[in-house]
């Protein structure tokens, strides 16, 4: 419905007031986490549109975006190599130097990710798995990848807390459901498990990142 102007200008005043209120609301600091996430994702997409931005810069900015928007303290992003088809960590945030160096030495096959013997996990959705410390065999070759390996045997005090050794893997897929990478998340600032809304928001972000990676890779190969 269109409100036309009247002789006394009332309709025009209403239009101006609506415009003022909406613009004020739009510019204000996000009132809740959902708005903060939407704003953060939008800024990330704008970053990727910069001229001559490199893939490594996009991956770094993606990890920093996750760090800013969510409560996770430990964030890594890994990608599938075009050379040998193995998966390796390419961006690491929130880990000690020792843990970071140990992570960069690792490589995985697709089957490794879903090997329930070495990496048992709870499948939350097509995109996300949760590995709980109590269920992990903690391979000797990977103990150095944790920031505080001495805490790996700590007892969980309640079901809503996150402990050393817990981690979430959120997967990125290509057009044929090929896994092209993953975002790995561990430890939160408040020591609590994230809500399912946070997991869904991370899955959305991972899907957006996946599309950007594919576009940049395709452009580089042209």
C-alpha angles and dihedrals in degrees: 000000000000119000109211125207118263132209093257092050096237095131090050090051091051091050092051092048092050090049092049094049095046094048090047091052092045094053098043122103109274109271098210143020095265093058091044091054093049091050091047094050091048091052090049092053090049089052091055091054093064114117116263095002110163126227092242089056091051091051091049092048090047091056091047090049091054089048092051097043102041137041098247117123098190118055130168132171123200133188138198113255117238088209104058104001093242125133120240138172111259103170126035126183129175098017130118119252091255092050092045093051091048092050092051090055092059128093130179139197121222090256091054091064093059098036102125092193097059098023109026112185144165112248106224096174142332088286107037139053129181119212113199121209093229091061099045122105087205100218112230090235091060105042091095090060091074121086093223109022092169088068096055091100095050116132116245108239097201140359094253097059127091119221138191107287096034116113141164123222116201111189130217118212136199127222094282094045090264110154107240098174148323145233114227121199132187138170122010130224093245095039091241132123112257120251121253088249088062090049091052091048090051090050090053091050091048090052091051091048090049091056092049092049091050093048093049092046092049092049091050091053095050 
